[in-house]
Amino acid sequence: MKKLVIPIILFTLIFSIQPWRHAMIATAEKAEENLYQRANDLSRKPEDPPYLSLYYRFKKMCFSIDPHHAHPVVFLGDSITDEGNWSKLFPNSLVENRGIGGDTTLGVLNRLDQVILSKPSQIFLMIGTNDLCFNRSIPDIITNYRHILTRFQTELPNTKVYIQSVLPFNDTMFPSQNLRTNNNITQLNIEIKRLAHEYHYKYIDLTPAFTGVDGRLPTQDTIDGLHLNDTGYLIWHEQIKGLVNVSH
């Protein structure tokens, strides 16, 4: 009888705890998020811009100590670039991933010395979605963009620079925040394209490949409505594969 009672008690306890399991997981995830935010806050001064997170500082430090290829192909941008496995997508190219999650045009400007120092053969730039999220106006974003491209043109005259459009997102999955709307992204891309032509850099319009019939980033290409999944990165690869240098 005792042998039967113990499993029944254990089963009852497990069953009674089960409804609280999801709440406990959610609480743990929230605690982790709060801890990460506190770490970010501790690493910043009050006057520092929002992009200057602990992760930004860490990645920038890694970039400074990582070994560099001679004249690499640099992918430069925010988390959408950061999360791409570019070496796997382009195994025959000397690729360096210089994306940082949460980055903005101002953040790219702040770390441009590292990129210029590597004297890349090519730069594929995509930046701007987080600027809108941080409530930076389109004219201000374009001003920062102009500073970036001016430095490229002045200090990297032999580097081929490719300006990629900012991708749309799916606001049914990833809520719109501040100025980040698909309408504003469309307007931003118009200005980025104009600027690319002004500086005689090739503009790569990725928008058609990443826009569904409803004008949003298709659910099958994204993990959360903003960031790409493997399918999304394969689509991106198809759009630029003819442009990326192959090492000899």
Secondary structure, DSSP 8 states (H G I E B T S, - for coil): -HHHHHHHHHHHHHHHHHHHHHHHHHHHHHHHHHHHHHHHHHTS-TTS-TT--HHHHHHHHHHHHS---SS-EEEEESHHHHT--HHHHSTTS-EEEEE-TT--HHHHHHTHHHHHHT--SEEEEE--HHHHHTT--HHHHHHHHHHHHHHHHHH-TTSEEEEE------TTTS--BTTB-HHHHHHHHHHHHHHHHHTT-EEE--GGGG--TTSS--GGGBSSSSSB-HHHHHHHHHHHTTTS----
